[in-house]
Amino acid sequence: MSAPAWVSTSLRRRLVIAFTGLVVMAVVLVGGISYFAAVDAYNDELDRALVSAATTIADGGTVATSSPDGRAGLAPVDADSTGPIISAAQNLSPDGAVTPAAGSIELPVTRESLQLAAAGPAGDTRYDEVGAGGAEYRVYTVAGGPGRGALQVARNLARADEVLTRIAVVTLLAGLGVIVLAVVAGSWIARHISRRLAALSAAAEKVARTGDLSIPIEAVGHDEVGSLGTSLRTMLTRLRASQNAQQELVQNAGHELRTPITSLRTNARVLRRLDELSVAERSELLDDVDTELRELTGLVNELIELATATREPEVQQSVRLSTMIERVADRTRRRTGRTVTTTSAGQGTDVTTDTVVAAPHALERAITNLVDNAAKFDRGEHPILLTTSLDHAGAQTIEVADRGPGVPPEDLERIFDRFHRTDTARSLPGSGLGLAIVREIAEQHHGTVRACNRAGGGLTVSITLPARSPAG
C-alpha cells in the first residue's frame, strides 16, 4: 500500500527543508565569523609587520622589499637586511617633501599624513590605504614629533587580497560541502521518519476502512514516532477488549432476556383464555406476570447502570464513608426489614480516618449492591455486617459480610463477571450484574474487589480504595 501523500511528500519535504535551512544558517554564521576573524587576524599581522619595519628603519636598520607588484618575489636592499618584508618606505618632511627610504615606489601622501608629519606628537600613528601604479598599498605613518616629519612604511595588498580570496573560497567550498551533506543526511532522516509514520498511517487507515482491530501496529524505537506507535497499539488493544466485552454483554443480555420474555409470551397466550381460568389461577398468573416484569425491569435497569458505570465517571470529591454506609444501612433496613450493623473507622469526630476521594453516587451504588446481594442470599436472621477500615498505607476498605450459603471456591473469582451466577443463585431473582457493577465502579477509583467465604458460613465481599488526595 502506498504511503499517504502528506506523509510521503509534504512531511518529508518539510523535514528536509527545515533541517537544511538550519544547517545553512549555521554554515553562514560560522563561515562568516570564521572569514571575518581570518581577515582581522591577517590585517593585524600585516599591521604588526609594518610597525616592525618602521621600527627597524628608525633604528638605522635595513629591511627587505618585494617587487613593485608585491607578488613576484623579493628584492632585498642588501644582504644584511633584517625584519619583515615591505613594498616601500619613505621619509615625509613637515613641508610634504618625500625622501625614499626603501623600495622604488613613491607613495602618495594623504592630507592626514601630511598633518601628522607637520605637527603630530612623537610616536603618533595612522594607517591608510592608497593607490599607486595601479596597485593598492597599506601605509603605516609614524610621526617623529612636531616639525620633525614622519616615516611611512607600506606593503602591497595584492598578496593580502590573494590570501583573503583563498580563505573565502575555502570557506565557501567547505560550507557548500557541509550543506550537501546536510541535504543527504536530512533526506535520509526524513525518509526514515516518514517511512515509519507512513506505516502507522497505513495501519490506522486499514483499521478505519475494515474495522479490524487485530491489525498489528509496529512500534519501533524510543522516540516520538515509537511512542505514537505504542499509543496506537495500546488504543487498539483497549478498543478490541471493549468490543469483545460489548459483544459478550449483548450475547449475555440476550440470553438473560430470553427467559422472562418467553415466560411473558407464554402467560400472554394463557391470558387469551382468561374467562376459562378460575380466580385462583388468574391471581397466580397475574402474580407470575408481575414477577417476570419486575425481573425484566431490574435487568434493564442494571444494564443501564452498567453502561452508565463504564462511561465518563462523575467528578470525584471527598466523601466520608461513615456517613455513606449509615445511609445505605438505613435504606436497606426500611426496604427489607433486615438488621444491618455498621462499624466505621471514622466513627466519632475523627473525619480524616474515613474520608476518601470518590465519585459519591457511584460509590454509594456499589455499597448498596453489596448489601442487597448479602440480603438476597442470607435468608436468616443474622445481621448483615457493613464495616470500613483504614490500613497503614491509607487505603480504605469497605466490607459487607453475611451468613448465607457462601460461594464455591472455584466461583470466588468469577462472581464479579457480568451475568455470572452460581448454581445456588440460579433459582433466585437477579441478573448477575450487581457485583459486575461493583467491580466497574471500584476500578474507576483505581481500587480492587475481593470475595472470600467466612468461617462458619457466609460470604465477605470488600472494596479497597487506595489513598488519594482530593487533587488526585
URCORDA-V352600 format. One line per field, one symbol per residue. phi: phi as a letter, one per 40 degrees, with the letter a starting at -180 (. if undefined). psi: psi as a letter, one per 20 degrees, with the letter a starting at -180 (. if undefined). A space follows every 50 residues. Layout:
phi = ???
psi = ???
This chain:
phi = .ccddcccbccccccccccccccccccccccccccccccccccccccccc cccccccccgcbbcbccdcgbchbbccacccbgccbcaaacbcdcgcbbd bagbbcccbcccccccccbccdgcbabbbbbaggbbbcbbbbcchdgbga bbbbbccccccccccccccccccccccccccccccccccccccccccccc cccccccccbgcccccbcbbgbcccccccccccccccccccccccccccc ccccccccccccccccccccccbdcccccccccccccccccccccccccc cccccccccccdccccacbcccccccccccccdccbgccbcbbbcbchcc cccbcbcacccccccccccccccccccccccccccbbbabcccgcbbbbb bbbccgbddcbdccccccgcbcdccccbchbgbdcccdcdcccccfbbba bacccghhbbbbbbbccacdcc
psi = pqqqhhghfgggghggggggggggggggggggggghhggggghggghhgg ggghggghjjrqqqqrrhijikaqnqgrhjqrarprhqqqporhjjqpop hqrjpopqprhhhhhhhhjqqpiqrqqqprppkjqpqoppppqirpjjar pppqqpjghghgghggggggggggghghgghgggghgggghgghgghhgg gggghhghghjoijpqppnprjahghhgggggggghghhggggghgghgg ghghghhgghggghgghhghhhkhhiqrgghgghghhgggghhggggggg ghgggghhhiaprrpqrppohhgghhggggggghhijqpopqpqikqbin hhikpqorogggghggggggghgghhhoiajqqppoqqqprhijqppppp qrkaiapqhiihiiiiqpjpprhiihiqqrijighhhggggghhjkarqq qqqqpjqrqppqpppqpqqhi.
